[in-house]
């Protein structure tokens, strides 16, 4: 099968959507499919194009036989406000257009797989499929429009907000198949008018061969000069939709725990604000993102993983970092309302408290520090859950089967990962 993947994030970016799009392309290629990727120059999560990639140029690579990747230039705002984000995504759709359409004409893919974000590039993916005579599949990692409303980037009652909702509705009606990363997010597709038989639950996954459960202290502690007995870790994108303002608050409330270090590994628009809010707190430290080859040591450094989420985004995005947190065999403290996708995944493998409730979150952290048996029990369940629900090879094998069905228009039943 020949598959064209259109998505703004891809390797060499090492977190979030890029990881899953890259894994997907590489696994499909390894299984014998011919894969074409049209993506952007790497910029995330720092919101600046990586130094060796800068300039208004296209860059093509063939990482392995059967996999061809074209990186397209784009506008990257240093301060991604609502309007600037829209321009950012539109610039990618514009520069990707000649590449995608040319691939449609010359390569004739059987399936065009579009990853959102960015929804703005979805019409290009649909048009590419039409031009190639291919089936079209839209995969939603993040409900961008509703997330923009929830985080204040766009006002729902504004003219731009109404236009964004109309655009989303138009896009969702166009694709042959649609997927999202959790049951509540798939249910949201159906609530938006997508026929249930077109919907598919495609979870993000953990590469369990890449993340092992460490039984000895992680060497990352020495590398980062962390000497306290316990570490509470947040690693990933530092952005406003995640409720990260709570992290310095937690450090302040637990300042009496001289045995605990809050380690924040990441980059993004909120980094400077978080660093400023943490001034004078010796128990919180900031580090850059760590290389992917050190992933197991990084997540294994944690005694507790921290997963903040703002209230109104809990069913709009399921944080991709959760998969590796669970795979590490360490408990998670998450902020989410009961019944949300995030709460459902964490309950039993960690502790869930209300969004924005620093008192409850700090109490949960302290409970886990005090009760080593509970910490071990929840950590063991986290790893078991990763193996049962999030194994990459099983999820992608089922997806490949779905790809074969959609290209033959056999959409009689809804199958889930």
N, C-alpha and C positions, 0 to 999 in steps of 0.2 A: 504494500500500500504506500502511496505517496501522500505525505501530510505536510501542510504548511501551517506553521505556528506563528501567530502575530501577537506580540506582547511587548510592553515597554521595558520590562525588567528581565535581565538575563545575566549569566556569568559574563565578566568576572565579579559582578555583585555577589555578595556572599550571605545575604539575609533576605527574609521575607519572600515575596512572590518569585523573585529571581531563582531561588533555590529549587522550587518546585517545577518551574518552567524548564530549567536546565536539566533536572533529573528526568523529566518527562521526555524531552528530546533525545537525551542520551540512551534511555532505556528502550524507547521505540526503535532507535537506530540499532542497538545491540540485538533486538529481536528480529531484525531484517527489514524494517521499514525504511523508506527513503524520506528523510526529514529536511525541510527547509524552514529556517527560523528568520523572521524579520523583526528586529528589535531596535533598541536605542543605544546610543553610547552610554557607558556605565556612569551613573551619577549618584546612586542611592546607597546609604541614607544621608550622605553629607550634603545633598542638594548642590553639588558642583561636579562637573565632569572630571573624571579621574585624569590626573595630569598628563599621562602619556597618550590620552585619547582626545585631547582638546582640539578644537578647530571645526570649521564647517566642511566636514568630509565624511564620506561613507567608508566603512571598513568591512571587508569580507574575510571570513575565515572558514577553514574546513578542519574542525577539531578532530574528526575521525571520518573514515570512509562512510559515505551515505548521509553525512550531516553537514549542511552548509548554512552558515550564519552570516547575515548582513546586519551590521550596526549602522543606524541612521542618525544624523545630527539632530539636535533639538534645542529649544530654549529651556534653560534651567534657572529658575529664580532662586536667589539666595534666601529670600524670605517668602515662602510659598503661601501667599494669601489666596482667597477664593478665586479672584479674577486672574491672578498670576498662574495658579494651578490650571485653570481652564486654558489659558494661552499655552502653557507648557504641554498639556496633552494634545491640544490642537496642532502644535508645531510638529509633534511626533507623527500624528496622522498625516500631515501634509508631506513630510519628508519620506515617510514610509510608502506613500501612495505609488510613486513610479516603480519602486522595487516590487511591491506586492502585485501590482497589476501586470508587470512584465513577467513575474514568475507564474502568474495565472495563465498567461498566453503561451509561454515557452515551456513550462514544466507540467502544466495540467495536473495539479494535485487532485486526489480523490476526496480529501477532506481539508477544510480550513478551520483551524482551532484558534479561537480568539480568547485571550486572557484579559479580564477586566479586574483591576484597572489596567488599561484605560478604556472606559466605556466610549469615549470620544472616538477611538479608533475602530469601534465595532462596525459602523457602516462600511468602512473600508474593507474589513474582513468579509462582510456579507457580499459586497460588490465583487471582491476577489473570487469568492466561491461561485457567484453567478457567472462571471466571465469564464471561469475554468470548467463550468458544468459540474462543480463539486458540491458535496454536502457541507453545511455550515454548523459549527458548534460554538456556543458562547459559554465560557466558564467564568463565573463570578466569584472572585476572591473577596471582594469588598463592594458593598452597596454604596458607591461613591456619592450618589445624590443625597441619600438619607444621612450618610455620615457627615456630609458637608452641612446639612441642616443641624444635626445633633451637636456638632462642634462649633457652630457659629460662623463657619466660613461663608455660608449662604443663608439668606433669610427665605423661608419657605413661601411667604406671602409676597415676595418681591417678583418683579417681572422676570428676572433671571432664574429665580427659583421655580416659577411656574413653567418656564421654557425648559428647564432641566428635567422636570418630571415628565413633560410631554415627550421630550427626546428619548428618555429612558423607556417609556411605554412603547414608542415607535420601534425602538431597537429590539425589545423583547419579543415583539410579534414577528420578527423577520427570520429568526434562526430555526433550523431544522431540529436542533437539540440544544438544551441548556442545562447547566449544572451549577451547583454551588457546594460549599465545603461542610455544611452541617444540615441536619434535618430541619431546624427552624429556618435556615436560610433558603432551603429548597421550598419549604412551605410558603415563604414570602414570595417566591417566584409564582407559585400557584395563585396566591392571593392577588398578585398583580395581573392575573389573567392568562398566564401561560398554561396550556393544557397539561394535566398531570402526566400524560403518557410521553410528553416531551422532556420531562424533568428527570434529573439523575443526581444522586448524592455522590460527589467525588471529593472525598476527604483529602486534606493535606496528609502527608505521611512522615514517618521517621525512618531514616536509614539505620536500622538496628545494628547493622554491621559496623557503622561508623561511631555509634555511641554505646559504650559499655558501662556497666555499673561498677564504679570504683569502690574497692574495699579498703584501700589505703589512702592516705592523704594525697590529694591531687598535686602534681608537680607545679601546677599553675599558681598555687599559693606562694611558693618560693619565688617564682618568676615575677609575681606582682608585689612581692614583699608584704604579704598579708600574714600577720602573726597571731591574730586572735583565734581562739578555738572554733568559733562559729562564723559562717559567712551567709548572709542573705543576698542573693544575686538577682539583678535584673540585667538582661543582655538583649540588645536589639535596637530597633529604631527609636529615637527620642523625638516623638511627635505629639501634637496636641490632642489627637483623638484617643489617647490611651490613658488619660488621667494620671500622668506621671507626677503631677504636682504633689501627690501624696508621699512620694519617696523621701524628700527632705523632712516632711512632717514626721514620718515614721522614725527616721534617725533621731530627730529631736526628742520624740516621746520615749525612745529606748536608749537615750544617752547614758543612763545609769548602767546599762549592760556593757561593761568594759570588755566583755568576752566576745562581742559581736561586731563585725564589720559589714556595712552595707556596700556592696561592690556594684557599680553601675558601669556596664561595658556597652558603649554604643556611640552613635553620632546622630545628628538630626537637628531640626529647627529649634528644639527646646533645650538643647544641651547647655547653652549659655545661661538660660534662665534657671535651670536646675542647679548649676554650679553656683550661681549667685545666691540662690535660696539656701544652699548648704554651707554658706560661709560660716566659719566658727564651729562647725561640727566635726570633730576629729574622727567620728565613727562612720563617716561616709566618704567613699573615694570613687573617683571617676577614671575610667580607663578606655582606650580606643577599642573598637571591634577587634576580636582576635581572629587569626587565620583559621580557615575551615578545618585544616588538618589538626588543630588543637581543640576542636569542638568537644570531644569527649572529656578532655581534661578541664575545659572551662565549665561545662554543666556539672561535671563531677566535683568541682570545687565547692559547689553550693551545699549547704546543709538544708537550706530552704530557698525555693524559687519564688520570686515576687511577680505577680501578673496583674497589674492594675488595669481597669477598664472603666471608662465613663459610663454613666447610667444609660444614656439613650443610644449607645453604640453596641450594646451587648449582643444583639441579634443581627447586627449589620456586618460584623466581621468577627471571625473566630481567629484569635492571634496565632499565626503560624509557628511562633516560638514555643507554643505549648507542647508540640509533638516531642521535641528534644528534651524539654523539661521532664516530661513523663518518662521518656526513655532512659534518663539518667538515674532513675530509681530514687528520686528525692521528692519530698512533698512540696506542694504548691500552695501559696496563699494568694487567692484571687479575689478581686472585688467585682461582684456581679449579683444581680437580683436572682432570686429563686426562679426556676423555670426557663431561664435563658440557656442558650447553647453552651456558653462558657461555664455556667454553674453546673450543668449536667455532666460536662466532661471532667470537671475538677472534683466534684463531690465524691468522697470515698478515696480519692488520691491526694487530698489536700483539704484545706479549710477555705470556705467561701464566706465573705462578709459583704455588707452593703457597699456599693460604690461611694467613694469619697469619705468613708467613715474611718478616719485615721485611728480613733480610739479602738474600734473593733479589730482593725487590721494589726495594730501593734500588740493587742492582747492575744491575737491568734499566733503571731510570731513568738511571743514569749511563752505561750502554752507549748508550742513545739520545741522550744529550747529546753524547757523544764522536763518535758515528758519524752524521754528518748525512745520508749517503747511505742508510743503513738507515732513518733517521727519515722521509726523503722517500719511500722505497719502500713502507714500511708505511702511511704516510699516504695515498698514492695508491691502494693496495689498499683502504683503509678507505672512501674515497669511492666507488670502483667497486662495492664490496660493498653500500654503502647504495643505490646506484642500481639494482643488480640484485635485491636481496632485500627492500628496505625502503621502496620507493616508495609513498607514500600513495595516489595515484590508482589504481594498479594493484591494490593490496591491497583497497581498498574497492570497486572495480568488481567484483572476484571475489566479495566478500562479499555485495554486493547480488544477484548471481546466485544465491548459496546461499540467501539469504532467500526469493527467489521459489520455489526448489525446496522448501524446508521448509514453506512455507505451502500448497504443493500436495502435500505428503507424498511427494515424489519423492526418496527417500533410498537409492537403489540402490547408489551408489558413494561412496567417501570422496574428497573433493576438498580440496586443500591450497593455501594461498596461495603 
